[in-house]
Amino acid sequence: MDVRFHLSPDAQLTEEQIREIEAARDLPYVEDEDSPEIDPERTPELWAAMMEALAERNRKMAQRMA
């Protein structure tokens, strides 16, 4: 089951949401078939997609800060 939600930039998080996010920081990252390790040598296409997504995110953040 997929659970999706959208946060607007001006939305205020509830105290419960903040606690959930803080608790999630301590959870271990588990790689599996749905979330494999992204290795530039073994999965170059995933690596390239991840790097492009990071670059796009950074461009958007830089534009907002300008």
N, C-alpha and C positions, 0 to 999 in steps of 0.2 A: 504494500500500500504506500502510495506517495502522499506526503503531506507537504503542501506548499503554502507559503504566505508571503506577503510583500510588506516591507516597511517603508514608509515614506520618510524622507530625510528629517521632517519636522515632528515625527511621532515621538512621544515620550514613552520610554520603557517603564513597565511596572516594576515594583520591587521584586516580585516573584521572577519576572523575566531576567532581571539583573542577576539574581541568585543562581538561576539555571545556567546562565552564560558563564558565570564565575566557576560553578561546579564543573562545567564541561571542560574547562582548561586543564583539569587534573585527569581527565579520561585518557587512556592510552590510544594512540593511533594504531589501528589494526588494518593491515593490508590483506585483501582477499581478492577473489576473482572480480568482484564488482568495483573494487578500489585497489588496482594493482600499483606496485611501485613504478614510478615514472623514471626510467633510466635512459639517458641520451643514447647509449649504445644498443640497448635491447629494444627500446621502443622510441625510435627517433621521431615518428609522426606524433606521438603523444607529447614528447618533449617540446617539439616545435609549436604545437597548439598551446601548450601551457605557457611557453615563453611569449607567444603572441598575446595571449589573454592577459598576462602580467603587464606587458608593455602598454596594451590598450587601457588597462586599469590605471596605470601610472600616468598616462597622457590625460585621462579624464580628471584625475585628482589634481594634476598640475594646472589644468585649465580652471578648475574651481578655485584654486588658491591664488590665481593671478588676478 
